Amino acid sequence: MPAPFTFTRRALLAAATSLMVVAGLPARAEDPIKLGLVAALSGQSAKSGEAITRGITLAIDKINAEGGVLGRPLELVSRDDESNPGKGLIAARELVQREGVAALIGGLDTPVSMAIVPFANEAKVPFMGPWAAGTPITVNGAEENYVFRVSAVDEYVDEAITEYLVTKYGAKKPGMILINNPWGESNEKGLMKALEKRGMEHAGIEKFENNDVDVVPQLTRLKENGADSLFLVANVAPSAQVIKSLDKMGWDVPISSHWGPAGGRFTELAGKSGEKVHFIQTFLFSGEDHPLYVKLKEKFPEVTSLADVTPATGIGNAYDATLLLAAAIEKAGSTEGPAIRQAMYEIEGVEGVIKTYDKPFTPDNQDALGPEDYTFTQFVEGEIIPIAD
């Protein structure tokens, strides 16, 4: 005979909360406001996912210490998308429909973000990107666009890395070596636009896959076509394969890259030649006395040096993105998606670590950062440092 069921205080509270949700009753003041994170928390991009998580966590700690949002604490609920668009979409649906998050943060990879964008717009849930740079993520054609970003934007990056190759190396005929996915396609369009603007020709457009272990054939074609420099667009592991292939060929050529190599311990995979790759970032710690770095070390004891926080840009972007979301929820006076979206266009005076944001978003531009917020960097002994002028 089964034992009689005993109602515990926890069970009664859980039942009461469920009834409130079902009945559509307002949340209690002490109930947390949930933010949902969808990011690669495992696999080759796990370091980037870790950086984003840390940035959000530090921002939530700051906000909650100051009284929370609408008098309620913020809470982070995370899901691992494993850099898989299908898994990312499932995770986003679960966070919205089961967890009841007020907003989504994430999309480390452009293909994952692109899979989530239609759902976010349809569900009318704000989706904040702290990493993926594909231009169509925010420029997605939706009549009511719920997608915002505190990150780099491919079209701006492509202009910046083109100008960098031209001014620093005198490039006249660059070649493109691009990952074969929507991120690579987004950058191909941006790079072509930047070259056409200058009336420049290119030595060819070569594509490669994430799991390619040798890209010598593609690089050989670019070299034979007269490439005097290279544009590189790929994440950590595939970028490392490009560098290894260049070493195998003995071809020492200037490389201007998107920020893909920053997503992990690039030079451990690419070797010493990885330090020759110059790539953009939106945030770097200015030193070990940076206030956010001090907080980071206090929160995460495993951080013992600046080399342990690669990539800092993920921390900075996610930190500022969380502050902006919190400010919008507070201004909206609501956790309803449409109200938060409207408030995103009205927030001002938000002090982030990248800059102070005064009305960073408009219906015509839902990206908070622009080319003026980029800096060029390289790896030196495992640490990302700015390149001296």
N, C-alpha and C positions, 0 to 999 in steps of 0.2 A: 504494500500500500504506500503510495507516494507521501512524502512528508508534507505537512501543511505549509502553504506559502506564507512567508512572513514579510510584511511591508517594512522595509528599512527607510530611514529618512532620505537616503540617496535615491532609492527607487521612487519614492513619492515625489521628490523634486524633479526627477527625470520625467515622470508621467505628467506632472503639472506643466513642465516646459513643453512637452510634446503637444498637450492639449492647447496651449497658447498658440503654438505654431499652426496647428490644424485650424483653430478657430480664427486665425488671423489677428489675434490680439497683439498689442504692442509689446515689444521686448521690455524686460525689467531694466532698471537703470544699471544694475550690476552685470547684466549679460554683456559679454564681449562683442565687439564688432569684428567680424572675421574678414581677413584678407587672404585670398587664395594664391599660392605660388605654384606655377607650372614651369619646371625647368629641368635640365639634365643634371640629375644629382648622382648619376653613376656613369661609367664609361669614360671615353677620352675627354669629354667636356666637364667632368665632375668638378674640376678646380674652379671653373667659371660659375657653375651652379652653387658651389660653396661660397664664392665671393658674393654672389647676389643674395644668398641667404643671410650672410653675415651683415651686409649692408642694411637689409630690411630689419633684421633683428636689432641692430644698434639704433635705428630710427624709431622702432616701436618702443624700445627701452626709454628713449628720450621723451617720446610723446606720453607714454604711460606715467612716467615720473612727474610730468607736468599736468597730470589730471586726465589724460586720455582724450577721447573725442566724443563730444556730446555727453560728457560726464561718464563715459564708458571706456573700459580698456580695449586696446587693440589686441588681436590674437592672430598669429600666422598659422595657416594650415597648408602644408606642402604636399605636392605630388611629383613623382619622378617621371618625366616623359621619355627618358632614355634616348633623347634626340630623335624620337620617332613621331612624325606628324599625327598618325592615327592614335597613338597612345596619349599624345598631348591633347587632342580633341576630347578623348574619353575623360581624361583627368579634369579638363576645364568644365565639362558637363557635370561631372560628379561634384566638383567644388561648388558650383552654382546651385544645382538642383538638390543635392543631399546635404551639403554643409551650409548652404545659405550665405555664401560670402557676399560682401557688399561690393567687392571689386576683385579683379584678377590682376596678378603681376606675373610677368614671365615671357616665355618664348625666347629661350636662349638662342635657338637656331631659327633662321628665317623660314625654312619650310614648316616648322612647327607653328610659328606665329601665323603664317598664312593660313594654316588649317584652322586656327582658333578664331581668326578675325570674323568670318561670317557668322559664327555662333555668337560671339560677343555682341555684334550689332543686332542680330535677331533677338537675343535674350535681353537686350538693353542693359548690359552690365559693363561698366567701364573696364577696359583692358589696358593696363599700363606696361609698356615695354622698357626694360632697363638694359637691353643688350642688342637683340637682333636688329640689324641695320637696313634690311631690305626696304627700298623706297615704297613699294606698294603696300606695306603693312599699314601705314597711316594714310597714305594716298590711295584709298581702297574703293573710292567711288560710291560709298554708302551715302544715302540722303541724310541719315542721322548717323554720324560716325562716332562710335564709342571707343575708338582706339587712340591712345595717346602714347607719347614716348619721351623718355629722358635718356638719350643715347645718340650714337652717330647715325647718320642717314647716308645710304650708299651714294646717292647723287652728289651730295656735298663732299663725301670722302673721295670720290673719284676725281672731282675737280681738284681737291687738295693734293692727292698723290700725283696727279699729272703735273701740277705746278711745281711740286717738289722735285720730280725727276728733271724737269726742264731747267729750273733755276739752280739746283745743286749739281747736276751732272751734265747739263747741256744736252739732254736727250733730244734726238731728232726723229728716231724711228723705234719706239718701244714695242715690245711684244707682250701679249697677254697670256698668262697661264692661270686659268680659272677653274674652280671646282664645278663639276657638272650637276648643278641643282638650281633651284630658283634664286638662291643667293648669287651664284655665279652669273645667272641671266640678268639679274638686277644690275650688277656691276658692269656687265658688258655694255648695257645701254648707257650707263653713266659715263664710262670711259670713252665710248665712241662720241658721246656728246662733248666731252671735254677736249678730245682731239680735234673734232670738227670745228670747235670754237677757235682753235689756234691754227687751223689749216694744216694740221700735221697728218702724216700717214702713219700706219702701223705695220709691224712685221708679221702680223698674223694673230689669230685668236685660237688658242689651244685649250682643250678641256681635258679634265682627268677626274677619276673617281676617288672616293674616300679611301677605298681599300687598295688602290694602286701602290705597288711597292717600287715601281720604276717608271719614271716619266721622261727617260732619256729620249725616246722617239719624238715626243712633242717638243721638247726643248731643242733638239737637233734641228727640227724644221724651223723654229724661230731663229736660231743662230744662222742657218743657211740663208734665211730670208733677210739677213742684215740687221737683226735686232741689236740695238746698242744699249738697251736697258729692259727691265721687265716689270710688269704689273703683276702682283701675286694676290689672289683672293682664294683663301681656303682656311680651314681651322687648323689646330695645332698639328695633328698627326700627318695629314696630307701635305701641309706646308713643309714639314720636316722632310718628307719624301722628295719634294722639289729640290731642297737644298742638298740632300744626299746625291741626287742625280746630277746636279750641277758639279759637285765635287768629283763625281765619277767621270764626268766629261772634261774636267779641268777648265771649266768656263767660269771665269771671275767677271761677273756682270752686275752693275748696280740694280738693286731691287727695292721698289717702293711698294709697300703692302698695306692692305686693309688690316684691321686689328686682330685677325684670326690667330696669329702666333702668340698673342698675349694670353690666350685662354688656358695655358698650362705651362709645364716645364719644357718649353720649346727647345732650348739648347741641349737638354738632356737627350732629346730624340734626334735633333738635327746635327749635333756636334758643334764644334767651335765656330764653324762657318755660319751658324745661325745668328751669330752676333752681327753679321754684315747686313741683316735684313732690317730696314727702317720702316716702322709702322706707326699708325696714328693711335692716339689715346685721348680720352676726354677728361681723365683725372689721374693724378699721381700724388702720393703723399710727398710733401715738401721736405720731410725729414722725420726722424723718430720722435720729435717733439710736436708733431701735428696732433691737434686735440682728438681727432677721430682715430688716429693710430693708437694714441694712449688708451682710449676707450676700448679699442679692438683688443689690445693686449690684456686689458683687465678682464674682458668678457671671455676671451679665448686664450687660455694660458699656453696652448701649443704654438702660438705666434711668438717667435723669439727674435725675428729680424724682418726687415722690409721684404726680403726675398720670400718670406713665408706668406705674403699677402698677394701674390700674383694670381689674378690681375687686380690691381687696386681700382682700375676703372669700373669693374663690376660692382665693387663695394660702393664707390662714390655715386655711380648712376642709380643703384638700387636705393641707397640712403636718401638721395634727393627725391626720387620718384615716390617713395613712401611718404615723405613730408608733404609733397604736393597733393597726393591722394587724401591724406588726413586733413589738410587745409580745405580741400574741396568738400569733404563730408561735413566738416564743421560749418562751413559757410552755407551749405545746402540745408543744414538742420535736419538732415534725413539720410537714410541709408538706401533710398530708392535710386536706381540707376539713372533715370532721366534727370532727377534733381542734382545728382552728383555731376553728371555730364555738363549741365548748364553752369554749375558752380565752377567747373574747371576753367571756364572762360573769364571768370571774375576774380580769381584768387590773385593776391599780390603781396609783396613784402615777405616772401618765404625765403628765409636764409638757409641755403644749402651749402654743401662743401665745394661744389663746382662754381656756384655763383648765387646771387640773390635773384629770385624770380619775381618779376612784376608782370602780371598777366602774360604768362609764358605761352598760352595757347589761344588760338582763335579758330573759328570754324574752317578757315582756309589754311591754317598751319597748325597741326597738332603735334609738332615736334618742338620740345623746349630748348634743344641745343642746336647750334649752327656751327659753321666753319670757324668762327672766331673762338670757339671753345675747344678746338683740336690742338694737339701738340704732337710732334714727331719724337719717337722714342726708339730704343733698341735694348736688347738684352746685354748685360755685362755681368759675367759671373753669376748668372741666375736671377739677377735683379733687373727690372725694367727701369731705365733711367732716361731722362730727356736728352736729346741730341743737342750739343752745344752749337750755337749759331756760328 
